[in-house]
Amino acid sequence: MDRNEKNRLKEEIGEFIDLKYGRFTDEEIGKLHDLVQNREEYNGKSNSYSREYKTFDSEDTYRVNETNTYTFRSDENGIRIDHETVKDWDDGQHDTFTDSLTKGRDILNALGRVFRK
């Protein structure tokens, strides 16, 4: 891909994804451009991953069930991947953490978690 083509694609991608302060290979630009071109098809696609582990503090040992959910979103605000982590502790504690990945590099890093086959 020549420089002019890459700049044209980055401009098109930049309408939906924050590319500021990022350096991207030709392959990465191709992946992001594919997301932009197929955003309606991908919208709402989601994958969840669960794991169980033990942790401890000075008083006790706890068993934790953790579920991470990654969801592709496309709307008037652009493209993002919403990430939610839910932790259920064996003592009854329930924690939920959410964040939205909007930068190009963050989206590329999370793509495998959303579109894993």
C-alpha positions as CSV (number, residue, x, y, z in Angstrom):
1,M,0.0,0.0,0.0
2,D,1.5,3.3,-1.0
3,R,1.5,6.4,1.3
4,N,-1.4,8.2,-0.5
5,E,-3.6,5.1,-0.3
6,K,-2.8,4.6,3.4
7,N,-3.5,8.3,4.2
8,R,-6.8,8.1,2.3
9,L,-7.9,5.0,4.3
10,K,-6.8,6.5,7.6
11,E,-9.0,9.6,6.8
12,E,-11.9,7.3,6.1
13,I,-11.3,5.3,9.3
14,G,-10.8,8.4,11.3
15,E,-14.5,9.3,10.9
16,F,-15.4,6.3,13.1
17,I,-12.3,5.4,15.1
18,D,-9.8,7.6,17.0
19,L,-6.4,7.1,15.3
20,K,-4.6,10.0,17.0
21,Y,-1.1,9.2,18.3
22,G,-1.1,5.8,16.7
23,R,1.3,4.3,14.2
24,F,-0.3,1.5,12.2
25,T,1.0,-1.1,9.7
26,D,-0.6,-1.6,6.4
27,E,-2.2,-4.8,7.7
28,E,-3.6,-3.0,10.7
29,I,-5.1,-0.2,8.5
30,G,-6.7,-2.9,6.4
31,K,-8.3,-4.5,9.5
32,L,-9.6,-1.2,10.7
33,H,-10.9,-0.3,7.3
34,D,-12.7,-3.7,7.2
35,L,-14.4,-2.8,10.5
36,V,-15.5,0.5,9.1
37,Q,-16.8,-1.0,5.9
38,N,-18.7,-3.8,7.7
39,R,-19.7,-2.0,10.9
40,E,-23.4,-2.6,10.5
41,E,-22.9,-6.4,10.1
42,Y,-20.6,-6.5,13.2
43,N,-22.7,-4.2,15.4
44,G,-23.8,-6.1,18.5
45,K,-21.4,-9.0,18.0
46,S,-20.3,-10.2,21.4
47,N,-18.2,-12.9,23.1
48,S,-17.8,-13.8,26.8
49,Y,-15.0,-15.6,28.5
50,S,-15.2,-17.0,32.0
51,R,-12.5,-18.2,34.4
52,E,-12.4,-19.2,38.1
53,Y,-9.4,-18.6,40.4
54,K,-8.4,-18.4,44.0
55,T,-7.1,-15.3,45.7
56,F,-6.4,-14.4,49.3
57,D,-5.8,-11.6,51.7
58,S,-4.5,-11.5,55.3
59,E,-7.8,-13.0,56.6
60,D,-9.0,-15.7,54.2
61,T,-8.8,-17.4,50.8
62,Y,-11.5,-16.6,48.2
63,R,-12.8,-18.3,45.1
64,V,-13.7,-15.8,42.3
65,N,-15.7,-16.5,39.1
66,E,-14.8,-13.8,36.6
67,T,-16.6,-13.2,33.3
68,N,-15.3,-10.8,30.6
69,T,-17.7,-9.7,27.9
70,Y,-16.5,-7.9,24.7
71,T,-19.2,-6.3,22.5
72,F,-18.6,-4.5,19.2
73,R,-20.7,-1.3,18.9
74,S,-21.2,1.1,16.0
75,D,-23.5,4.2,16.3
76,E,-23.5,7.9,15.7
77,N,-20.5,8.3,18.1
78,G,-18.3,5.9,16.0
79,I,-17.0,2.5,16.5
80,R,-16.1,1.1,20.0
81,I,-15.7,-2.2,21.8
82,D,-17.5,-2.2,25.2
83,H,-15.7,-4.4,27.8
84,E,-17.5,-5.6,31.0
85,T,-15.9,-7.6,33.7
86,V,-18.1,-9.2,36.4
87,K,-16.5,-10.8,39.4
88,D,-18.6,-13.0,41.8
89,W,-16.8,-13.9,45.0
90,D,-17.6,-16.9,47.1
91,D,-18.3,-14.6,50.1
92,G,-21.2,-13.0,48.2
93,Q,-19.4,-9.9,46.9
94,H,-20.3,-8.9,43.3
95,D,-18.2,-6.4,41.3
96,T,-18.8,-5.0,37.9
97,F,-16.3,-3.0,35.9
98,T,-17.0,-1.5,32.4
99,D,-15.0,0.5,29.9
100,S,-15.2,1.4,26.2
101,L,-12.3,1.0,23.9
102,T,-12.4,3.8,21.3
103,K,-8.8,4.2,20.1
104,G,-7.5,2.4,17.1
105,R,-4.7,0.5,19.0
106,D,-7.1,-0.6,21.8
107,I,-9.7,-1.8,19.3
108,L,-7.0,-3.8,17.4
109,N,-5.8,-5.4,20.6
110,A,-9.4,-6.5,21.6
111,L,-10.5,-7.7,18.1
112,G,-9.4,-11.3,18.8
113,R,-11.6,-11.3,21.9
114,V,-14.7,-10.2,20.0
115,F,-14.3,-12.2,16.8
116,R,-12.6,-15.3,18.1
117,K,-13.8,-18.4,16.2
